[in-house]
Amino acid sequence: MAGDGTILVGKSTGKSSKPEVLALKLANRHGLIAGATGTGKTVTLQVLAEGFSNAGVPVFAADIKGDLSGLAAAGEAKPAFVKRAEELGITYEPDRFPVTFWDLFGDQGHPIRCTVTEMGPLLLGRLLELNDTQEGVLNIAFRVADENQWPVIDLKDLRSLLTFLSENSKDLGAKYGNVSAASIGAIQRALLVLENQGADKFLGEPALDLHDFMRTDRDGRGVINILAADKLMQRPRLYASFLLWMLSELFEQLPEVGDLDKPKLVFFFDEAHLLFSDAPKPLLDAVEQVVRLIRSKGVGVYFVTQNPLDVPETVLGQLGNRVQHALRAFTPRDQRAVRAAAETFRQNPDFDVSKAITELAVGEALVSFLEAKGTPSMVERALIAPPQARVGPLTPTERAELIGKSTMKGKYDEAVDAESAYEILAKRKNLDGETAEAAQGSEGGLGGLLSSLGGLFGGGASAKDAGKGRGRAKPSLTEQVISNAARSMARTVGTQVGNAILRNVLGGLTKR
C-alpha cells in the first residue's frame, strides 16, 4: 500500500476490522517494536523494512540472529503465509529486496570504519568503561590533538597521543588539569582490551560515508543495509557505541528538512536495551537529544527490544508508532512491564489491554500508529502481515555472491593508513632528539672555545690539575681578573652562537 503513502502492517481483529497502516509522512516520528523472545518481533521488523524499501526509503537494520539476510531472497508461498494474506484481503506475492551487507569485522559484509576523532571522548569513554577521572584525561587528549591539528584516526594514534601526554604531563597539567600516570595507564590497558576484541578493525580509515546508507536501486526501491551483528553482540558496548555513533553522525551531517512525505532513512536499533544499560547520564541526555531532534533531519528511529521498561521514559515518550507483541508476566518485573506497556497506549474500551498483552499469539500484536494530526490511534489487536521475502537466513554461499556483486565492493574493503598523530608524534620525537644532539655538540664546541680563551690568559688548567701542583706558578691578581673577564665573554658569545644555531636548525626543520 506504499502507493497511497502508507505501509500495510496488519489488520485489526476487533470490531473495526480495518487495515493497520503506518503513514510514511509520520514515520520519522520514531517507533517501538517490543515483545518477548519468539513472539514475532523480527518478522514485524522485516515487514516494516520491506514496506519502507517498496516506498523508496532506505533502511538500516542490525541483524542479531542472521534472519534478516533473507530479505535479499524471494519468499515462499507457504500455506500459513497465503492464509494470512487472505485474512488481510491481499494476495501473497513473494519478492526479494535490494540489500547491502555490512560487518564491522569485514567477515560477512563490507567493513565499516570510523575514526577515533569521529567517535569522540564521550562514546569512547563508555566503550572503554572509564571512570570520571580517566574520561577527563581522555578529553584532555582530544583537546590537545585538536589544538595541534593532529589527526587521531586509529588506536595507535590514540596510544601515541596518550604517551605524549604522559611525557609532558607537568606542562599540560598546568594548562588543562592533572594528567596522572595512573589514569593514562588505565586508558592504555583498556585500549589493549578493546583491540583484542577486534575494535581496531572498526576504528580507522576509510571512514564510512553515511550517504552510502541512503541509496535506492534502479527501480527506485530503498536499499536495505543489514549489519551482521551476531559476533558484534558478544561485545555489547561496541555494538551500542557504534549504533549511537551512527545516529550522532546522521544528526550532525544531515540538513534540516522538517516533515517530508516520507523519511530519508529509517534506522532499526535491535536489542535496544544495550544502549541504555549502565549508561551515564550525559550519554542518556545525548541519546534523548538525538532522538528528539533527528526527526527534523528526515530520519526515523525504531527501537526493538523485549521489554518497554528497557527504554527510558524520556526516550519512550518520543516513540509515536508502536507494535507490542506478547509479554509474559511471570515475575513482578514482568507484571510491571505489562502494565507500563498497556499504559503507553491510547486505550480501547473494547478490550483489556493489559490482559491482551499476555494472550497474544505469535504473529499477533497490539498496534497504534500516528494519525493524520500526529496523535496516536486507538490501540488495536491485529494480525501482522506476512513478509514477502524469505523468513530465515541466506546460506554463506548466497551471501558471498551478493557481496561480490555489491556496488560497494572495493570502496571500503582495504584499510588505509594515512599520516596521522602516530607518524607526526614519531617525527616530532626524532626531531627533538636530533635537536638535543645538535645542542650538545654545539655546547662542546663552545666549551673548547671557553678553554682556549681561558688558556690565553693562564686559565686553561682545571682545578683538578691545579691541585696536583704540576709546576705552574700561581696566577697574579691581574691575570685572574683578565681570565675571569675572558670566561664571561666566552659564555656570552656561546649563548648567542647557541641561539643562532638552534634558530637555524628549527628554521630548517619547519621549512622541511
C-alpha positions in Angstrom: 0.0 0.0 0.0 3.0 2.3 -0.3 1.4 3.9 -3.4 -1.1 5.6 -1.1 1.6 6.9 1.3 1.2 4.1 3.8 2.8 0.7 4.8 0.4 -2.2 5.5 1.5 -3.7 8.8 -1.6 -5.9 9.6 -5.3 -6.0 10.1 -7.2 -5.4 13.3 -9.3 -8.3 14.6 -11.8 -6.3 16.7 -15.0 -4.6 15.8 -13.3 -2.2 13.4 -11.6 -5.0 11.4 -9.6 -2.5 9.4 -6.1 -2.4 7.8 -3.5 -1.2 10.2 -1.1 1.1 8.3 1.9 3.2 9.1 1.7 6.6 7.4 5.0 7.4 5.7 4.8 11.1 6.4 4.7 10.3 10.1 7.2 7.5 10.0 10.0 9.9 11.1 8.2 10.3 14.5 10.0 7.1 15.5 8.7 3.8 16.9 8.9 0.9 19.2 8.7 -2.9 18.5 8.5 -4.8 21.8 7.8 -8.3 22.9 9.2 -11.4 24.5 11.6 -13.8 22.6 9.8 -15.8 20.0 6.7 -13.7 19.6 7.4 -12.3 16.1 9.4 -9.1 16.6 11.8 -10.0 13.8 9.0 -10.7 11.3 7.4 -7.4 12.2 10.7 -5.6 11.6 11.1 -7.4 8.3 7.5 -6.4 7.2 8.3 -2.8 8.0 11.7 -2.9 6.2 10.0 -4.3 3.1 7.4 -1.6 3.2 9.9 1.2 3.5 12.0 -0.3 0.7 9.0 -0.5 -1.6 8.2 3.1 -0.8 11.8 4.2 -1.8 13.0 4.7 1.8 16.5 3.3 2.6 16.7 1.2 5.7 19.5 0.3 8.2 19.0 -2.6 10.5 21.2 -4.7 12.7 20.9 -8.4 12.1 21.3 -10.1 15.5 20.4 -13.7 14.6 21.2 -13.6 10.8 17.5 -13.9 9.9 17.2 -10.5 8.2 19.7 -11.6 5.5 16.7 -13.4 4.0 15.4 -10.1 2.7 17.7 -10.5 -0.2 15.9 -13.7 -1.4 12.4 -14.2 -2.5 10.0 -15.8 0.0 7.9 -18.9 -0.5 4.2 -19.2 -0.8 3.8 -21.2 2.4 0.3 -22.2 3.4 0.4 -20.1 6.6 1.5 -17.0 4.6 -1.1 -17.5 1.9 -3.8 -17.9 4.6 -2.7 -14.8 6.5 -2.7 -12.8 3.3 -6.2 -13.9 2.6 -7.2 -12.8 6.1 -5.8 -9.4 5.3 -7.6 -9.2 2.0 -4.4 -9.2 -0.1 -2.7 -11.6 -2.5 0.6 -13.1 -1.3 3.4 -12.3 -3.8 7.0 -13.5 -3.0 9.6 -10.8 -3.6 13.3 -10.1 -2.9 14.7 -6.7 -2.0 17.9 -4.7 -2.7 20.3 -5.5 0.2 23.8 -4.4 1.1 25.6 -6.4 3.8 27.9 -4.7 6.3 30.1 -6.0 9.1 32.4 -4.1 11.5 34.8 -7.0 11.3 34.6 -7.4 7.5 33.7 -11.1 7.6 30.1 -11.1 6.5 29.9 -7.8 4.7 31.7 -4.7 3.7 33.8 -3.2 6.5 32.5 -0.2 8.4 35.1 2.1 9.9 35.1 5.4 11.7 37.9 7.5 13.1 38.7 7.9 16.8 38.0 11.6 16.4 34.6 10.9 15.0 33.8 8.6 17.8 34.6 11.3 20.3 35.6 11.1 24.0 32.1 10.6 25.4 31.3 7.4 23.4 34.9 6.2 23.5 35.0 6.7 27.3 31.9 4.5 27.7 33.3 1.9 25.2 36.5 1.7 27.4 34.5 1.7 30.6 36.4 4.6 32.0 35.7 6.4 35.3 35.2 10.2 35.5 38.8 10.9 36.2 40.0 8.8 33.3 37.4 10.2 31.0 38.7 13.7 31.9 42.2 12.7 30.8 40.8 11.3 27.6 39.0 14.7 27.0 42.4 16.4 27.5 43.9 14.2 24.9 41.3 15.1 22.4 41.7 18.8 23.2 45.5 18.6 22.7 45.0 16.8 19.4 42.5 19.4 18.2 44.7 22.4 19.2 47.7 20.9 17.4 45.7 19.6 14.4 46.9 16.1 15.0 44.5 13.7 13.2 43.6 10.8 15.6 42.4 8.1 13.2 43.1 4.7 14.9 44.1 3.1 18.1 47.9 3.6 17.5 47.3 7.3 17.1 45.5 7.5 20.4 48.2 5.5 22.1 50.9 7.9 20.8 48.8 10.8 21.9 48.5 9.3 25.4 52.3 8.7 25.5 52.8 12.4 24.6 50.5 13.4 27.5 52.5 11.2 29.9 55.8 12.7 28.8 54.5 16.2 29.0 52.1 15.8 32.0 53.7 18.6 34.0 53.3 21.3 31.3 49.9 20.1 30.2 48.6 19.7 33.7 49.3 23.4 34.4 47.0 24.3 31.5 44.3 21.6 31.5 44.4 20.0 34.9 46.1 17.0 36.4 47.2 14.3 34.0 48.2 11.4 36.2 50.3 8.4 35.0 47.8 6.1 36.7 44.9 7.3 34.5 46.9 7.2 31.3 48.0 3.6 32.2 44.4 2.6 32.8 43.3 4.0 29.5 46.2 2.3 27.7 45.2 -1.1 29.3 41.5 -0.5 28.3 42.7 0.2 24.7 44.5 -3.1 24.7 41.4 -5.0 25.7 39.4 -3.1 23.1 42.0 -4.1 20.4 41.8 -7.7 21.5 38.0 -7.6 20.9 38.6 -6.5 17.3 37.7 -2.8 17.6 40.9 -1.9 15.8 39.2 -3.1 12.6 36.4 -0.6 13.2 38.5 2.4 14.2 40.4 3.6 11.1 40.0 4.7 7.5 38.5 4.8 5.0 35.7 6.1 7.2 32.1 5.4 6.3 30.2 7.9 4.2 26.8 7.7 5.7 25.2 8.7 2.4 26.1 5.2 1.2 23.3 4.0 3.5 20.9 6.3 1.8 20.6 4.8 -1.7 17.9 3.5 -3.9 18.2 0.9 -6.7 17.3 1.3 -10.4 13.7 0.5 -9.6 13.5 3.3 -7.1 13.3 1.0 -4.1 15.2 1.8 -0.9 18.3 -0.2 -0.3 18.2 -2.2 3.0 21.5 -2.0 4.7 22.0 -5.1 7.0 24.7 -5.1 9.7 25.9 -8.6 10.6 25.7 -8.3 14.4 26.0 -11.9 15.6 29.7 -11.6 16.5 29.2 -7.9 17.4 26.7 -8.9 20.1 29.5 -10.6 22.0 30.8 -7.1 22.5 27.7 -5.3 23.6 29.3 -2.0 24.4 30.9 -1.8 21.0 27.6 -2.6 19.4 25.7 0.1 21.3 28.5 2.7 20.8 28.7 2.0 17.1 24.9 2.5 16.6 24.8 5.6 18.7 27.8 7.0 16.7 25.8 6.4 13.6 22.8 8.3 15.0 25.0 11.1 16.1 26.8 11.4 12.7 23.4 11.4 10.9 22.2 14.2 13.2 25.4 16.3 12.6 25.7 15.7 8.9 22.1 15.9 7.5 20.4 19.2 6.9 17.2 20.3 8.5 14.3 19.2 6.2 11.3 19.3 8.5 8.4 16.9 7.8 8.7 15.2 4.5 6.3 13.0 2.6 8.5 10.0 3.6 11.7 9.6 5.6 15.2 9.9 4.1 16.3 6.9 6.2 14.8 4.6 8.7 17.1 3.1 11.4 16.2 0.0 13.3 18.0 -0.4 16.7 17.6 -4.1 17.7 18.4 -5.1 21.3 17.9 -1.5 22.3 18.4 -2.2 26.0 22.2 -2.4 25.3 22.2 1.3 24.5 20.8 2.3 27.9 22.2 -0.4 30.2 24.6 1.2 32.7 24.8 4.3 30.5 26.0 7.5 32.4 23.6 10.4 32.5 25.5 12.6 29.9 25.1 9.7 27.4 21.4 9.3 28.2 20.9 13.0 27.7 22.7 12.8 24.4 20.6 9.9 23.2 17.4 11.8 24.2 18.5 14.9 22.4 19.4 13.0 19.2 16.1 11.0 19.2 14.1 14.2 19.8 15.8 16.3 17.1 16.8 13.9 14.4 13.2 13.7 13.3 13.7 17.1 11.6 16.5 15.6 9.6 14.1 13.2 8.0 15.4 10.1 9.9 13.1 7.7 11.7 14.4 5.6 14.6 12.7 2.4 15.7 13.8 0.6 18.8 13.4 -3.1 19.0 13.5 -4.7 22.5 11.9 -7.3 24.7 10.7 -5.1 27.4 9.4 -1.5 27.1 11.0 -0.8 30.5 14.4 -1.1 28.8 13.8 2.3 27.2 14.0 5.4 29.5 10.7 7.3 29.8 12.3 10.4 28.2 13.0 8.4 25.1 9.9 6.3 25.2 7.8 9.4 25.0 9.3 10.2 21.6 8.2 6.9 20.0 4.8 7.5 18.4 4.4 4.4 16.3 4.2 1.2 18.4 3.9 -2.5 17.8 3.6 -4.6 21.0 3.9 -8.3 20.8 3.2 -10.7 23.7 4.8 -10.3 27.1 5.0 -12.9 29.8 4.0 -11.9 33.3 5.8 -14.5 35.4 7.7 -12.2 37.7 6.9 -8.8 39.4 9.2 -7.0 36.9 7.3 -8.7 34.1 4.0 -7.6 35.5 5.3 -4.0 35.8 6.4 -4.2 32.2 2.9 -5.4 31.1 1.3 -2.5 33.0 3.8 0.0 31.6 3.2 -1.2 28.1 -0.6 -1.1 28.5 -0.5 2.5 29.9 1.5 3.8 27.0 -1.3 3.1 24.5 -4.4 5.1 23.8 -6.9 2.8 25.4 -9.6 0.9 23.5 -12.8 0.4 25.5 -13.5 -2.9 23.6 -10.8 -4.9 25.4 -8.5 -5.0 28.4 -5.1 -4.0 27.1 -3.1 -5.5 30.0 -4.8 -8.8 29.6 -4.5 -8.8 25.8 -0.7 -8.3 26.0 -0.3 -11.7 27.8 -2.6 -13.5 25.5 -1.3 -12.5 22.1 -0.3 -15.4 19.8 2.8 -15.5 17.6 2.3 -13.2 14.6 -0.3 -11.1 16.5 0.3 -7.8 18.2 -1.2 -4.6 19.7 -0.6 -1.7 17.3 -1.0 2.0 17.5 0.2 4.3 14.7 0.1 8.1 14.5 -2.9 9.5 12.7 -3.1 12.5 10.4 -2.7 15.1 13.1 0.1 13.3 14.8 -2.0 11.9 17.5 -1.7 8.1 18.3 -4.6 6.0 17.1 -6.6 3.9 19.5 -4.8 0.6 20.2 -6.0 -2.4 18.2 -5.3 -6.1 18.4 -4.0 -7.1 14.9 -2.7 -9.9 12.8 0.7 -9.0 11.3 1.1 -9.2 7.5 3.3 -12.0 6.1 6.8 -11.0 4.7 7.3 -11.2 1.0 11.0 -12.1 1.3 12.5 -15.2 2.8 12.0 -15.7 6.5 15.3 -17.0 7.6 19.0 -16.5 6.8 20.8 -16.8 3.5 23.4 -19.5 3.0 27.0 -18.4 3.3 27.3 -19.0 -0.5 24.3 -16.8 -1.3 25.7 -14.0 1.0 29.2 -14.2 -0.6 27.7 -14.0 -4.1 25.7 -10.9 -3.2 28.7 -9.2 -1.5 30.8 -9.9 -4.6 28.2 -8.2 -6.8 27.6 -5.2 -4.5 28.1 -1.7 -5.8 30.1 -1.0 -2.6 32.7 -3.6 -3.4 36.2 -2.2 -3.3 35.3 1.1 -1.7 35.8 0.1 2.0 37.4 -3.4 1.7 41.0 -2.3 2.2 42.2 -0.3 5.2 44.1 2.9 4.6 46.9 4.1 6.9 47.4 7.8 6.2 49.8 10.1 8.1 48.2 11.0 11.4 49.1 11.6 15.0 51.2 8.4 15.3 53.5 9.5 12.4 53.5 13.2 13.4 54.5 12.5 17.0 57.1 9.9 16.0 58.7 12.6 13.7 58.5 15.1 16.5 60.3 12.8 18.9 63.1 12.1 16.3 63.5 15.8 15.6 63.6 16.6 19.3 66.4 14.0 19.6 68.3 15.5 16.7 68.0 19.0 18.1 69.2 17.8 21.5 72.3 16.2 19.9 73.0 19.3 17.9 72.7 21.5 21.0 75.0 19.1 22.9 77.6 19.2 20.1 77.5 23.0 19.9 77.9 23.1 23.7 81.1 21.0 23.3 82.4 23.4 20.7 81.7 26.4 22.9 83.4 24.6 25.8 86.5 24.3 23.7 86.3 28.0 22.8 86.0 28.8 26.5 89.0 26.7 27.3 91.0 28.3 24.6 90.2 31.8 25.7 90.9 30.9 29.3 94.2 29.3 28.2 95.3 32.5 26.6 95.1 34.2 29.9 96.5 31.4 32.0 93.2 29.9 33.0 93.5 26.7 30.9 94.3 24.4 33.8 91.5 22.8 35.6 91.0 22.9 39.4 92.0 19.2 39.5 95.2 19.9 37.7 95.9 22.9 39.8 95.5 20.7 42.9 98.2 18.3 41.7 100.8 21.0 41.5 102.3 20.5 38.1 104.8 23.2 38.5 102.6 26.0 37.2 103.0 29.3 39.1 100.1 30.8 40.9 98.5 33.4 38.6 98.8 37.0 39.7 95.8 39.1 40.6 95.9 40.9 37.2 95.9 37.5 35.4 92.9 36.3 37.4 90.9 39.4 36.6 91.7 39.1 32.9 90.9 35.3 32.9 87.5 35.9 34.6 86.6 38.6 32.1 87.6 36.2 29.2 85.4 33.4 30.6 82.4 35.8 31.0 82.9 37.0 27.4 83.1 33.3 26.2 79.8 32.5 27.9 78.1 35.5 26.3 79.4 34.6 22.9 78.5 30.9 23.5 74.9 31.8 24.3 74.5 34.0 21.2 76.1 31.4 19.0 74.0 28.6 20.5 70.7 30.5 20.0 71.7 31.2 16.4 72.4 27.5 15.8 69.1 26.5 17.3 67.2 29.1 15.2 68.9 27.8 12.1 68.2 24.1 13.0 64.5 24.7 13.9 64.0 27.0 10.9 65.3 24.3 8.6 63.0 21.7 10.2 60.0 24.0 9.9 60.6 24.6 6.2 61.2 20.9 5.7 
